């Protein structure tokens, strides 16, 4: 299932939390999502099987008591992700298998349920996705490297559950008829087409040997993408451009203050030392406001 729009907001909150203190403790948070927090009935049933895991894992617990229902960042550590993702994947597959075995053949029982399936997976995955893009610690890298092929295999499995594609196809085949009768909205017709296309593009019509080959290719791509992401984050951590206050001509005061703080954080103790890194919060506004073309070019080339 696609990650919800609120994941972008979580990334912003997460990044700021990491920059605040070592034991990041965000306080005033902005409300960004609600619907993705509800766990489907099937997922909830599966969570009962993993009570021991969920009791000690903040990713699997309800966030209803948290400010604005946001994740409890101060309680989450890298070790929580793999067991949480495994429980979420199990619940996701159970959701999809329930659709495949359902005797009802109406829109809500098939495409509606498919759209709702994997809410726990989206909940955990949304936090995981933003951690791996903003926290480049050895522990998090280890988790990411281990989970990349597992998550890829899970994605492939979701499109190859026996009977599921047949259910999707049954909805796809009647979409024009239901549209002409006025019994489906334009959004329902569109969803039927998009879900069917997604299944086809994920190789559901391939033979078993081709499906295996396609899955192996996806795993390899996921592994390479993980290494690429980690290399990018490493570059952001190490590259820096040390400049002076005069060099920051044209930049707003908050950017100047942020560059000065970055210099202090990186051990530059000179009173007139400022640092621009490849982090978006520094390099993008510098490229926007700086009047120094030569320095903008240097930062842009590195970025």
C-alpha positions as a Python dict, from the first residue, in 0.01 Angstrom:
ca = {
    (1, 'X'): (0, 0, 0),
    (2, 'X'): (124, 352, -74),
    (3, 'X'): (249, 554, 220),
    (4, 'X'): (12, 821, 337),
    (5, 'X'): (72, 1192, 273),
    (6, 'X'): (139, 1246, 640),
    (7, 'X'): (474, 1067, 609),
    (8, 'X'): (629, 1390, 482),
    (9, 'X'): (523, 1567, 799),
    (10, 'X'): (663, 1284, 1013),
    (11, 'X'): (997, 1322, 833),
    (12, 'X'): (1007, 1690, 922),
    (13, 'X'): (922, 1619, 1285),
    (14, 'X'): (1170, 1332, 1302),
    (15, 'X'): (1453, 1534, 1152),
    (16, 'X'): (1394, 1822, 1390),
    (17, 'X'): (1375, 1579, 1680),
    (18, 'X'): (1715, 1433, 1594),
    (19, 'X'): (1864, 1782, 1576),
    (20, 'X'): (1722, 1887, 1915),
    (21, 'X'): (1892, 1656, 2164),
    (22, 'X'): (2054, 1316, 2176),
    (23, 'X'): (1746, 1175, 2344),
    (24, 'X'): (1515, 1357, 2102),
    (25, 'X'): (1194, 1468, 2275),
    (26, 'X'): (962, 1662, 2045),
    (27, 'X'): (699, 1865, 2229),
    (28, 'X'): (457, 2079, 2035),
    (29, 'X'): (375, 1871, 1728),
    (30, 'X'): (147, 1947, 1436),
    (31, 'X'): (-151, 1718, 1367),
    (32, 'X'): (-82, 1538, 1041),
    (33, 'X'): (-281, 1219, 1023),
    (34, 'X'): (-566, 1025, 1176),
    (35, 'X'): (-709, 760, 947),
    (36, 'X'): (-384, 571, 900),
    (37, 'X'): (-368, 505, 1273),
    (38, 'X'): (-666, 271, 1281),
    (39, 'X'): (-577, -96, 1249),
    (40, 'X'): (-807, -315, 1041),
    (41, 'X'): (-1002, -592, 1211),
    (42, 'X'): (-788, -863, 1055),
    (43, 'X'): (-469, -683, 1154),
    (44, 'X'): (-599, -642, 1508),
    (45, 'X'): (-672, -1016, 1527),
    (46, 'X'): (-320, -1092, 1414),
    (47, 'X'): (-175, -854, 1671),
    (48, 'X'): (-331, -1067, 1943),
    (49, 'X'): (-87, -1338, 1836),
    (50, 'X'): (205, -1105, 1898),
    (51, 'X'): (105, -964, 2234),
    (52, 'X'): (451, -1009, 2380),
    (53, 'X'): (601, -810, 2093),
    (54, 'X'): (344, -531, 2091),
    (55, 'X'): (354, -474, 2466),
    (56, 'X'): (716, -368, 2448),
    (57, 'X'): (709, -216, 2101),
    (58, 'X'): (581, 141, 2070),
    (59, 'X'): (536, 99, 1695),
    (60, 'X'): (267, -165, 1751),
    (61, 'X'): (88, 10, 2032),
    (62, 'X'): (-194, 260, 2004),
    (63, 'X'): (-79, 621, 1973),
    (64, 'X'): (-414, 758, 2085),
    (65, 'X'): (-261, 901, 2403),
    (66, 'X'): (20, 1073, 2213),
    (67, 'X'): (-2, 1444, 2119),
    (68, 'X'): (-202, 1460, 1796),
    (69, 'X'): (-170, 1080, 1768),
    (70, 'X'): (188, 1112, 1646),
    (71, 'X'): (446, 837, 1705),
    (72, 'X'): (620, 831, 2047),
    (73, 'X'): (962, 918, 1906),
    (74, 'X'): (1137, 919, 2243),
    (75, 'X'): (1039, 555, 2298),
    (76, 'X'): (1138, 423, 1954),
    (77, 'X'): (1479, 270, 1887),
    (78, 'X'): (1613, 86, 1579),
    (79, 'X'): (1556, -254, 1740),
    (80, 'X'): (1180, -199, 1734),
    (81, 'X'): (1149, -182, 1356),
    (82, 'X'): (1216, -537, 1239),
    (83, 'X'): (969, -711, 1474),
    (84, 'X'): (712, -438, 1413),
    (85, 'X'): (746, -463, 1037),
    (86, 'X'): (725, -842, 1051),
    (87, 'X'): (402, -823, 1254),
    (88, 'X'): (266, -557, 1019),
    (89, 'X'): (349, -764, 710),
    (90, 'X'): (174, -1065, 860),
    (91, 'X'): (-135, -856, 929),
    (92, 'X'): (-121, -708, 578),
    (93, 'X'): (-112, -1051, 414),
    (94, 'X'): (-403, -1162, 634),
    (95, 'X'): (-603, -861, 517),
    (96, 'X'): (-541, -948, 152),
    (97, 'X'): (-612, -1318, 203),
    (98, 'X'): (-944, -1225, 364),
    (99, 'X'): (-1037, -1032, 49),
    (100, 'X'): (-938, -1323, -174),
    (101, 'X'): (-1154, -1567, 24),
    (102, 'X'): (-1448, -1330, 71),
    (103, 'X'): (-1777, -1458, -77),
    (104, 'X'): (-1909, -1106, -143),
    (105, 'X'): (-1829, -958, -482),
    (106, 'X'): (-1926, -593, -443),
    (107, 'X'): (-1697, -290, -466),
    (108, 'X'): (-1661, -232, -92),
    (109, 'X'): (-1583, -598, -17),
    (110, 'X'): (-1307, -610, -279),
    (111, 'X'): (-1162, -275, -386),
    (112, 'X'): (-1279, -88, -79),
    (113, 'X'): (-1127, -352, 146),
    (114, 'X'): (-812, -357, -66),
    (115, 'X'): (-774, 17, -26),
    (116, 'X'): (-808, -18, 351),
    (117, 'X'): (-583, -323, 382),
    (118, 'X'): (-246, -292, 547),
    (119, 'X'): (-322, -1, 778),
    (120, 'X'): (-79, -134, 1039),
    (121, 'X'): (182, -179, 767),
    (122, 'X'): (131, 182, 658),
    (123, 'X'): (148, 301, 1018),
    (124, 'X'): (477, 125, 1094),
    (125, 'X'): (617, 172, 745),
    (126, 'X'): (553, 545, 750),
    (127, 'X'): (772, 589, 1057),
    (128, 'X'): (1034, 344, 927),
    (129, 'X'): (1060, 518, 591),
    (130, 'X'): (1124, 851, 752),
    (131, 'X'): (1376, 717, 1002),
    (132, 'X'): (1591, 557, 732),
    (133, 'X'): (1591, 883, 536),
    (134, 'X'): (1695, 1100, 831),
    (135, 'X'): (1881, 882, 1085),
    (136, 'X'): (2198, 738, 935),
    (137, 'X'): (2336, 557, 1241),
    (138, 'X'): (2509, 216, 1220),
    (139, 'X'): (2215, 51, 1400),
    (140, 'X'): (1961, 199, 1160),
    (141, 'X'): (2176, 110, 859),
    (142, 'X'): (2190, -250, 979),
    (143, 'X'): (1812, -265, 1011),
    (144, 'X'): (1763, -106, 671),
    (145, 'X'): (2004, -342, 498),
    (146, 'X'): (1839, -645, 660),
    (147, 'X'): (1484, -532, 582),
    (148, 'X'): (1532, -416, 222),
    (149, 'X'): (1507, -763, 62),
    (150, 'X'): (1238, -874, 309),
    (151, 'X'): (1017, -576, 232),
    (152, 'X'): (1070, -628, -140),
    (153, 'X'): (963, -993, -113),
    (154, 'X'): (659, -885, 86),
    (155, 'X'): (557, -640, -183),
    (156, 'X'): (582, -909, -448),
    (157, 'X'): (383, -1152, -232),
    (158, 'X'): (101, -902, -193),
    (159, 'X'): (32, -921, -566),
    (160, 'X'): (46, -1299, -589),
    (161, 'X'): (-202, -1415, -326),
    (162, 'X'): (-417, -1693, -477),
    (163, 'X'): (-757, -1564, -580),
    (164, 'X'): (-685, -1196, -517),
    (165, 'X'): (-614, -1095, -876),
    (166, 'X'): (-930, -1274, -988),
    (167, 'X'): (-1129, -1059, -745),
    (168, 'X'): (-962, -743, -875),
    (169, 'X'): (-1021, -851, -1234),
    (170, 'X'): (-1391, -906, -1167),
    (171, 'X'): (-1418, -544, -1060),
    (172, 'X'): (-1206, -423, -1350),
    (173, 'X'): (-1424, -604, -1604),
    (174, 'X'): (-1746, -434, -1489),
    (175, 'X'): (-1608, -84, -1433),
    (176, 'X'): (-1740, 61, -1760),
    (177, 'X'): (-2081, -101, -1713),
    (178, 'X'): (-2111, 32, -1358),
    (179, 'X'): (-1999, 374, -1479),
    (180, 'X'): (-2260, 380, -1755),
    (181, 'X'): (-2531, 280, -1508),
    (182, 'X'): (-2420, 553, -1272),
    (183, 'X'): (-2372, 301, -991),
    (184, 'X'): (-2002, 383, -946),
    (185, 'X'): (-1844, 722, -904),
    (186, 'X'): (-1558, 836, -1127),
    (187, 'X'): (-1323, 772, -836),
    (188, 'X'): (-1439, 411, -803),
    (189, 'X'): (-1393, 352, -1176),
    (190, 'X'): (-1046, 503, -1158),
    (191, 'X'): (-951, 291, -857),
    (192, 'X'): (-1059, -28, -1035),
    (193, 'X'): (-836, 59, -1328),
    (194, 'X'): (-536, 163, -1121),
    (195, 'X'): (-540, -142, -893),
    (196, 'X'): (-570, -377, -1190),
    (197, 'X'): (-282, -203, -1368),
    (198, 'X'): (-66, -224, -1054),
    (199, 'X'): (-116, -600, -1037),
    (200, 'X'): (-27, -645, -1405),
    (201, 'X'): (285, -431, -1371),
    (202, 'X'): (394, -638, -1072),
    (203, 'X'): (397, -945, -1293),
    (204, 'X'): (81, -1124, -1185),
    (205, 'X'): (29, -1256, -1540),
    (206, 'X'): (379, -1402, -1566),
    (207, 'X'): (443, -1773, -1527),
    (208, 'X'): (598, -1901, -1204),
    (209, 'X'): (954, -1896, -1335),
    (210, 'X'): (915, -1541, -1465),
    (211, 'X'): (757, -1430, -1138),
    (212, 'X'): (1056, -1563, -947),
    (213, 'X'): (1296, -1384, -1180),
    (214, 'X'): (1098, -1062, -1150),
    (215, 'X'): (1096, -1092, -770),
    (216, 'X'): (1473, -1148, -765),
    (217, 'X'): (1525, -837, -976),
    (218, 'X'): (1310, -634, -737),
    (219, 'X'): (1513, -759, -440),
    (220, 'X'): (1839, -663, -610),
    (221, 'X'): (1706, -317, -691),
    (222, 'X'): (1587, -270, -332),
    (223, 'X'): (1931, -367, -200),
    (224, 'X'): (2112, -131, -437),
    (225, 'X'): (1869, 151, -359),
    (226, 'X'): (1935, 101, 12),
    (227, 'X'): (2311, 131, -40),
    (228, 'X'): (2259, 439, -254),
    (229, 'X'): (2040, 607, 9),
    (230, 'X'): (2295, 534, 281),
    (231, 'X'): (2574, 679, 69),
    (232, 'X'): (2374, 996, 12),
    (233, 'X'): (2309, 1037, 384),
    (234, 'X'): (2678, 979, 453),
    (235, 'X'): (2769, 1256, 209),
    (236, 'X'): (2525, 1489, 382),
    (237, 'X'): (2688, 1411, 713),
    (238, 'X'): (3049, 1467, 606),
    (239, 'X'): (3051, 1740, 341),
    (240, 'X'): (3068, 2098, 460),
    (241, 'X'): (3154, 2442, 332),
    (242, 'X'): (3312, 2666, 594),
    (243, 'X'): (3252, 3034, 521),
    (244, 'X'): (3245, 3370, 700),
    (245, 'X'): (2964, 3608, 790),
    (246, 'X'): (3057, 3823, 490),
    (247, 'X'): (3018, 3518, 265),
    (248, 'X'): (2657, 3486, 375),
    (249, 'X'): (2555, 3812, 211),
    (250, 'X'): (2191, 3808, 106),
    (251, 'X'): (2094, 3527, 342),
    (252, 'X'): (1813, 3581, 595),
    (253, 'X'): (1898, 3602, 964),
    (254, 'X'): (1753, 3261, 1051),
    (255, 'X'): (1974, 3094, 789),
    (256, 'X'): (2280, 3281, 917),
    (257, 'X'): (2199, 3164, 1271),
    (258, 'X'): (2149, 2805, 1151),
    (259, 'X'): (2482, 2809, 965),
    (260, 'X'): (2654, 2942, 1276),
    (261, 'X'): (2499, 2667, 1488),
    (262, 'X'): (2607, 2408, 1232),
    (263, 'X'): (2964, 2535, 1264),
    (264, 'X'): (2951, 2502, 1642),
    (265, 'X'): (2799, 2153, 1619),
    (266, 'X'): (3082, 2045, 1388),
    (267, 'X'): (3357, 2177, 1613),
    (268, 'X'): (3440, 2505, 1435),
    (269, 'X'): (3507, 2738, 1724),
    (270, 'X'): (3612, 3050, 1533),
    (271, 'X'): (3387, 3349, 1599),
    (272, 'X'): (3350, 3415, 1227),
    (273, 'X'): (3298, 3057, 1108),
    (274, 'X'): (2974, 2944, 947),
    (275, 'X'): (2898, 2609, 788),
    (276, 'X'): (2673, 2511, 499),
    (277, 'X'): (2605, 2137, 477),
    (278, 'X'): (2416, 1929, 221),
    (279, 'X'): (2116, 1908, 450),
    (280, 'X'): (1813, 2061, 278),
    (281, 'X'): (1748, 2304, 562),
    (282, 'X'): (2085, 2467, 495),
    (283, 'X'): (2182, 2414, 132),
    (284, 'X'): (1848, 2495, -32),
    (285, 'X'): (1796, 2836, 132),
    (286, 'X'): (2163, 2917, 76),
    (287, 'X'): (2124, 2845, -296),
    (288, 'X'): (1811, 3061, -295),
    (289, 'X'): (1932, 3370, -110),
    (290, 'X'): (2312, 3387, -130),
    (291, 'X'): (2451, 3662, -351),
    (292, 'X'): (2783, 3479, -384),
    (293, 'X'): (2761, 3300, -719),
    (294, 'X'): (3090, 3118, -666),
    (295, 'X'): (2978, 2976, -333),
    (296, 'X'): (2636, 2884, -470),
    (297, 'X'): (2810, 2691, -749),
    (298, 'X'): (3036, 2512, -502),
    (299, 'X'): (2740, 2410, -285),
    (300, 'X'): (2526, 2312, -583),
    (301, 'X'): (2798, 2097, -738),
    (302, 'X'): (2842, 1911, -409),
    (303, 'X'): (2468, 1875, -363),
}
